[in-house]
Amino acid sequence: MKAPNELSATEAAAAIAGGSLRSTELVESCLARIDEREPVVKAWVNLDRPHVLAQARACDAAPARGPLHGVPVAIKDIIDTADLPTEYGSAIYPGHRPTIDAACVALVRRAGGIVMGKTVTTEFAAFQPNKTANPHNPQHTPGGSSSGSAAAVADFHVPLAFGTQTAGSITRPAAYCGVVGFKPTFGTYALAGIKPFAWSFDTLGTFSRTVEDAVLMWRVLQAAAPPPVSTLPKRPRLALCRTPFWDSAAPEARQAFDQASRALAGAGCELEEAVLPASFERLVDVHKLILEYEGARNLAFEAEPARIDKLSPSLRTMVENGFRQPAQRYLDAREAMRRAQQEFAALSGSWDVLMAPAAPGEAPRGLGATGDPLFSRMWTLLHVPVLNMTVAKGPTGLPVGVQFIGRHGGDLVLLELCRRFAEALA
């Protein structure tokens, strides 16, 4: 029998609604797991135990408020919370207290959910590593920037967590930690109250241990039940996309990709090879240029002389590079992005879902870097929905995943297909 902290959010919500589990029991089980494992995993930056328990007791004493009633959710620490500090992973903002919740936090509360605490993020959700370790092996990175959120879900501290993606900050930590990471179509979830980095790419997403929980969070964040998907094929057309970066895939990533292909063919999918335009090889550089240009402007306050010394050297260099970029290069890059989005939309009509490697391989050893977002940047730039699933283990026993990419706006189709795929890939 599962301990309460090992339940999925869907299972926990159903048990609470049915009276077989109290929210207090669930939260106490999560806190006990955190007490046991936090010295190793280091996923949390702010956790107010009395406040969490008070929220749980209030849920137990009240009628069900929504689909997440009594279920705790972890909040990445670039997302504002009115009742906990939001420090953005930065030395500039110790103890910073926003006055209102971010929209996504307010929607969690509206759905009856509990704010469990704030999880570790890299500095301003960029690339400077923070303290979190991979729960499967603490000598390895959990990825970034949503490091604490992915690790907390993977290690059964909490069933759900928010992440954000500007390059690969949902896909990569989900792959390294072995959880479901869902990045919706750009602009699907409200960003109010989330510290911005690059307005062309910033996307709110979720970490969970099941695809069903990603669907649950879609419902929570839309404050509406998802409409039924009526156009799902009996034999999905699965496009295999090795991407222009296949040479950078480690043997375990290639083996996981082939293993998933065979399993899904056996489950009834029609497989075809996806051939991307040659120009897509340059999209990583296009993404980097736009990210640096916009990041510099979003961090203009932090980069003022009074504060710039509190930025990490790597982020300071990124900001300085961004300010040096000519405006015309940025505008040209934006145009290249727009053309690529149009080309991809035309291509995607020939398949139902596309599969690609989620990361170059298993999580690298060492906590001095968060891993390479190479296999995520292109999909982030294309604004399409992406879901990571674990399919294998690498040479040191760490998870290795693949990512499924849907059509622009086809989030619910992607989620439903991945729900089908989960059994075949288990």
C-alpha positions in Angstrom: 0.0 0.0 0.0 1.3 3.4 -0.9 2.2 6.0 1.7 0.2 9.2 1.3 3.2 11.1 0.0 3.6 8.5 -2.8 0.1 9.0 -4.2 -0.3 10.9 -7.4 -2.2 14.2 -7.1 -5.2 12.6 -8.8 -5.2 9.7 -6.4 -4.8 12.0 -3.4 -7.6 14.3 -4.5 -10.0 11.4 -5.0 -9.1 9.9 -1.6 -9.6 13.2 0.1 -12.9 13.8 -1.7 -14.0 10.3 -0.8 -13.2 10.6 2.9 -10.5 7.9 3.0 -7.7 10.4 3.4 -7.4 13.7 5.2 -5.4 16.6 3.8 -3.6 16.7 7.1 -2.4 13.1 6.7 -1.2 13.8 3.2 0.7 16.9 4.2 2.2 15.2 7.3 3.4 12.4 5.2 5.0 14.8 2.7 6.7 16.7 5.6 8.1 13.5 7.0 9.6 12.6 3.7 11.1 16.1 3.4 12.6 15.8 6.9 14.1 12.5 5.9 15.5 13.5 2.5 16.0 17.3 2.4 19.5 17.2 3.9 20.5 15.2 0.8 18.2 16.6 -2.0 18.1 20.2 -0.9 15.0 21.0 -3.0 13.4 23.7 -0.8 14.3 27.3 -0.1 11.3 28.3 2.0 9.0 25.9 3.8 6.7 27.1 6.7 5.5 23.9 8.3 3.0 25.4 10.7 1.5 27.4 7.8 1.3 24.3 5.6 -0.4 22.3 8.3 -2.8 25.2 9.0 -3.8 25.1 5.3 -4.4 21.4 5.5 -6.5 21.6 8.6 -8.6 24.3 7.0 -9.2 22.0 4.0 -10.2 19.2 6.3 -12.7 21.4 8.0 -14.3 22.8 4.8 -16.3 21.3 2.0 -14.4 20.5 -1.2 -13.5 23.7 -3.0 -12.2 22.4 -6.3 -10.4 19.6 -8.1 -7.2 20.0 -6.1 -8.8 20.2 -2.7 -6.3 19.4 0.1 -3.4 18.5 -2.3 -0.1 20.3 -1.8 1.8 22.0 -4.7 5.4 23.2 -4.7 6.1 26.7 -6.1 9.3 27.5 -8.0 10.9 30.5 -6.3 10.6 32.9 -9.2 6.8 32.7 -8.7 5.3 35.3 -6.3 3.6 34.1 -3.1 2.0 36.5 -0.7 2.5 34.3 2.3 6.1 33.2 1.7 9.3 35.0 0.5 10.1 35.0 -3.2 13.9 35.4 -3.7 14.4 34.5 -7.4 17.5 32.4 -6.5 19.3 35.7 -6.2 21.5 37.4 -3.6 19.7 40.7 -4.5 16.4 39.6 -3.0 16.9 37.8 0.3 13.7 37.8 2.3 11.8 39.6 -0.5 8.0 39.5 0.2 5.6 40.1 -2.6 2.2 41.6 -1.6 0.1 39.3 -3.9 0.1 35.8 -5.3 1.1 35.1 -8.9 -1.9 34.1 -11.0 -1.0 30.4 -11.0 -0.7 30.4 -7.2 -4.1 32.1 -6.9 -5.6 29.5 -9.2 -4.1 26.6 -7.1 -5.8 28.1 -4.0 -9.0 28.6 -6.0 -9.0 24.9 -6.8 -8.6 24.0 -3.1 -4.8 23.3 -3.3 -2.3 24.0 -0.6 0.9 25.9 -1.2 3.5 23.6 0.2 6.5 25.9 -0.1 9.1 27.4 -2.4 11.5 25.2 -4.3 15.0 26.0 -5.4 15.6 27.8 -8.7 18.7 28.8 -10.4 19.5 32.5 -10.3 16.5 34.3 -12.1 15.8 30.9 -13.8 19.0 31.2 -15.9 21.9 28.8 -15.9 23.8 29.4 -12.6 23.4 26.2 -10.5 22.0 26.3 -7.0 22.2 23.8 -4.2 19.7 21.0 -5.3 21.0 17.5 -6.0 19.6 14.8 -8.1 17.5 12.5 -5.8 18.5 9.4 -7.7 22.2 10.1 -7.0 23.2 13.3 -5.2 26.6 13.4 -7.0 24.7 14.3 -10.2 22.8 17.5 -11.2 19.0 17.6 -11.2 19.1 19.9 -14.1 17.8 23.5 -14.1 16.4 26.0 -13.8 13.5 24.2 -12.1 15.8 22.0 -10.1 14.0 22.0 -6.8 10.6 21.4 -8.3 11.7 18.4 -10.4 13.7 16.9 -7.5 10.9 17.4 -5.0 8.3 15.6 -7.2 10.8 12.8 -8.1 11.7 12.2 -4.4 8.0 12.1 -3.2 8.2 15.3 -1.2 5.1 16.6 -3.0 2.9 15.3 -5.9 2.9 18.4 -8.0 5.2 21.4 -8.6 5.4 24.4 -10.9 8.3 25.0 -13.2 9.1 27.5 -16.0 10.9 27.1 -19.3 12.8 29.7 -21.2 15.3 27.3 -22.8 15.0 23.8 -21.3 14.0 24.4 -17.7 11.1 21.9 -17.5 12.2 19.3 -20.1 15.8 18.8 -18.9 15.2 18.5 -15.1 12.2 16.3 -15.8 14.4 14.0 -17.9 17.2 14.0 -15.4 15.0 13.4 -12.4 12.6 10.9 -14.1 9.3 12.7 -13.8 6.6 14.0 -16.2 7.4 17.5 -17.2 4.8 19.4 -19.3 5.5 22.6 -21.1 2.3 23.8 -22.8 1.9 25.8 -25.9 3.5 29.3 -25.4 0.9 31.6 -23.8 -1.4 28.9 -22.5 -0.9 29.5 -18.8 -1.0 32.9 -17.1 2.4 34.4 -16.3 1.3 37.3 -14.0 3.5 37.3 -10.9 6.3 35.3 -12.4 9.7 37.0 -12.7 10.3 37.4 -16.5 13.5 36.5 -18.3 12.7 36.4 -22.1 9.3 37.5 -23.1 9.5 35.5 -26.4 9.9 32.2 -24.6 8.9 32.2 -20.9 6.4 29.5 -20.3 4.8 28.2 -17.1 4.6 24.4 -16.8 4.2 21.6 -14.3 6.0 18.6 -12.9 4.2 15.4 -11.8 4.6 11.7 -11.6 1.8 10.9 -14.0 0.3 12.3 -17.2 -3.1 12.3 -15.5 -1.7 14.9 -13.0 -0.5 17.1 -15.9 -4.1 17.0 -17.2 -5.4 17.9 -13.7 -3.1 20.9 -13.5 -4.4 22.0 -17.0 -7.8 22.0 -15.4 -6.6 24.0 -12.4 -4.7 26.6 -14.4 -7.6 27.1 -16.8 -10.2 27.1 -14.0 -12.3 24.9 -16.3 -12.7 21.3 -17.2 -10.8 20.3 -20.3 -13.2 19.7 -23.3 -13.3 16.2 -24.6 -10.8 15.4 -27.3 -12.9 13.9 -30.2 -10.3 13.6 -32.9 -7.8 11.1 -31.5 -6.7 8.5 -34.1 -6.9 4.8 -33.3 -3.4 4.4 -34.7 -1.5 7.6 -33.9 1.1 8.8 -36.5 4.3 9.1 -34.5 7.1 11.1 -36.2 10.6 10.2 -35.1 12.7 13.3 -34.9 16.4 12.7 -34.2 16.8 16.5 -34.6 19.9 18.2 -36.2 21.7 17.5 -32.9 21.6 13.7 -33.0 25.4 13.6 -33.0 25.3 15.1 -29.5 23.1 12.3 -28.1 24.9 9.9 -25.8 24.5 6.2 -26.4 21.9 5.9 -23.6 19.8 8.7 -25.2 19.9 6.9 -28.5 19.0 3.6 -26.9 16.1 5.1 -25.0 14.8 6.7 -28.2 15.0 3.4 -30.1 13.4 1.5 -27.2 10.5 3.9 -27.0 10.1 3.7 -30.8 9.8 -0.1 -30.7 7.4 0.0 -27.7 5.1 2.5 -29.4 5.2 0.6 -32.7 4.1 -2.5 -30.7 1.3 -0.5 -29.1 -0.1 0.4 -32.6 1.5 3.7 -33.6 2.4 4.3 -37.2 6.0 5.4 -37.3 7.6 7.7 -39.8 10.8 9.7 -39.9 10.5 13.4 -39.4 12.9 15.5 -41.6 13.2 19.1 -40.5 14.3 21.9 -42.8 18.1 22.4 -42.9 17.6 25.9 -41.6 16.5 24.5 -38.2 20.1 23.7 -37.4 20.5 27.4 -36.7 17.6 27.7 -34.4 19.7 27.1 -31.3 21.8 30.2 -32.1 18.6 32.1 -32.9 17.2 31.1 -29.5 20.4 32.1 -27.7 20.5 35.6 -29.3 16.9 36.3 -28.5 17.2 35.0 -24.9 20.3 37.1 -24.2 18.8 40.3 -25.7 15.5 40.0 -23.9 17.1 38.8 -20.6 19.4 41.8 -20.5 16.4 44.1 -20.7 14.3 42.2 -18.2 17.2 42.4 -15.7 18.0 46.0 -16.3 17.2 46.9 -12.7 19.4 44.1 -11.3 22.2 45.1 -13.7 22.4 48.7 -12.4 25.8 49.5 -10.8 24.4 49.4 -7.3 23.4 45.7 -7.8 25.3 44.2 -10.6 28.1 42.8 -8.4 25.4 40.6 -6.8 24.8 38.8 -10.1 26.8 35.6 -10.7 29.7 36.0 -13.1 27.9 33.8 -15.7 24.7 35.8 -15.6 26.5 39.1 -15.6 28.3 38.0 -18.8 25.0 37.0 -20.3 23.4 40.4 -19.5 26.4 42.3 -20.9 26.3 40.2 -24.1 22.6 41.0 -24.4 23.1 44.7 -24.2 25.8 44.5 -26.8 23.6 42.9 -29.4 22.4 45.4 -32.1 18.7 45.8 -32.3 18.7 44.7 -36.0 20.3 41.4 -35.1 17.5 40.8 -32.6 14.8 41.8 -35.0 16.3 39.5 -37.7 16.3 36.7 -35.1 12.7 37.3 -34.3 11.9 37.1 -38.0 13.8 33.8 -38.3 11.8 32.5 -35.3 8.5 33.5 -37.0 9.4 31.8 -40.3 10.5 28.6 -38.4 7.2 28.5 -36.6 5.3 28.8 -39.9 7.4 26.0 -41.5 6.9 23.7 -38.5 3.2 24.3 -38.5 3.1 23.2 -42.2 5.1 20.1 -41.5 3.2 19.1 -38.4 0.0 18.4 -40.4 1.4 15.0 -41.5 1.7 13.5 -38.0 -0.2 13.4 -34.7 2.8 13.6 -32.3 6.5 13.9 -32.7 9.1 12.2 -30.5 12.7 13.5 -29.9 15.4 13.0 -27.3 14.7 14.9 -24.1 18.4 15.5 -23.2 21.9 14.5 -24.4 21.9 11.7 -21.9 21.5 11.0 -18.2 22.2 13.7 -15.7 25.9 14.7 -15.7 28.0 14.1 -12.6 28.7 17.2 -10.5 26.6 20.1 -9.3 28.6 22.8 -11.0 26.4 22.9 -14.1 22.8 22.1 -14.9 23.3 20.2 -18.2 22.9 21.2 -21.8 19.4 22.4 -23.0 20.4 21.6 -26.6 17.5 19.2 -27.2 14.9 21.7 -25.7 15.8 25.1 -27.2 14.3 24.5 -30.6 10.9 23.4 -29.3 10.8 26.3 -26.9 11.4 28.7 -29.8 8.7 27.0 -31.9 6.2 27.6 -29.1 4.8 24.1 -29.3 3.7 21.9 -26.4 6.1 19.3 -25.0 5.8 16.5 -22.5 8.8 14.5 -21.1 8.4 10.8 -20.1 11.1 8.5 -18.7 11.7 5.3 -20.7 15.0 3.8 -19.6 18.0 4.1 -17.2 21.4 5.2 -18.2 24.8 3.5 -17.5 24.9 4.8 -13.9 21.2 4.0 -13.2 19.8 7.5 -13.7 16.6 8.1 -15.7 16.7 8.7 -19.4 13.6 10.2 -21.2 12.2 11.2 -24.5 10.0 14.2 -25.2 6.8 14.2 -27.1 6.0 17.3 -29.1 2.5 18.3 -30.2 1.1 20.8 -32.7 0.8 24.4 -31.7 -2.3 24.6 -29.6 -2.7 20.9 -29.6 -2.0 20.5 -25.8 -5.0 18.3 -25.0 -4.4 16.0 -27.9 -0.7 15.7 -26.8 -1.7 15.0 -23.2 -4.3 12.4 -24.2 -1.9 10.6 -26.5 0.8 10.6 -23.8 -1.7 9.1 -21.4 -2.1 6.3 -23.9 1.7 6.0 -24.4 2.4 5.8 -20.6 1.4 2.2 -20.3 3.4 1.1 -23.3 6.5 2.9 -22.0 6.2 1.8 -18.4 
